[in-house]
Amino acid sequence: MTKDFKPYYAVIFTSTQNINMEGYSEMATKMEDLAKKQNGYLGMDSARNEVGITVSYWESLEAIKNWKQQTEHLEAQQKGRQDWYSWYNVRICKVEREYEFNK
């Protein structure tokens, strides 16, 4: 049986970090907690090695726009450009289908 599926959006944030990451962990936790309170937020996955990848999931492009313009998030973005990231890339994708394996 196929479950109902409503398309949603994924924001893929890929980055490399600078050497000095003071305060980064605390800010990342704060931003995740704040994102969870935003209308349209669906979830998040993250992995970090030489390259970090965080994918956040949203109900709509409007929800993504509202998150990008959220005051504390704007401050974190500025801090990231000034202090933490040597490079980043943001991709916004529409998820049309998904499936998973769980043993």
N, C-alpha and C positions, 0 to 999 in steps of 0.2 A: 504494500500500500504506500502511495506517495503522500508525504505530508504537504500541506499548503506552504508555499514559499513566496514571500514578498521580497522583491529586490530591495537592496539597501546599498549604502556607499561605504567604501573603505578609504581611509586616508593613510597612505604608506609614507612614513617618515624614515629616511635612511640617512645615517650620519657617520662622520668620523670625529673623534674628540681630540681636544688639545691635551697637553700633559697635565696642566693644573685643572682639576675637576672639583675644587673645593665648593661645597654647597650644592653640587649637582644632584646627588642622591635625594637630599631633602626636598629639593624643588621638584624632581620627577615624581616623588610620592605625593606631594601637594597637588601637582597638576592632574595626576590620575584621580585623586579623591575629588577634585573640583570638576573634572570631566564627567564623573559618575553622576553629578547633580544637574548636568545640563539636559534640557529637553532634547530628545532625539538620540541620546547616547545609547549605544547597544553593547559595547564591550571593548576590550583591548587585548592585544598580544604583543609581547616584546622579547627581543633577544639581543645580547650585546657581546661582541668579541672585538676584533679589529674594526669591524663595521657594526654599527647598531641599527636595528630595524624595529620600529614600533608601528603597529597597525591599529588604528582605532576605527570603530564601526559606528555608523550613523544612519538614522532613518531617512535623512534628506540632505540635499545640498544646502538648504536654508539652515539646518542644524549645524552643519560644518561651518558655514559663514558666521553664525552666531558664536560658535566656540572660538574661531580665529580672532574675533573682535572682543572677546571677553577680557576685561581690564587686567586681571591678574595673569592671564595667559599672554597678553601682549607684553607685560613686564618680563615674563619668563622667556619669551621669544627674543627680546632685546638682550637679556643677560646671556642667552645661548650664543647669539651672534658675537657679542663682545668678549665672552670669557671661555665658553665650553666647546664650541664646535669649530673645527678647521674647515669643514664642508658639510652641507646637507642638501637633500633633495626631497621634495614633497610631491607625491602623486595622489590624485583623487580618482578612484575607479568605482564603477557601478558593478555590484555583485549580482549576477543574473542567476547563478546556481551555486550550490555548495553540496558537499557530501563529506563524510568522515568515516574513519575506521576506529573502532574502540574495542580492544581485546579484553 
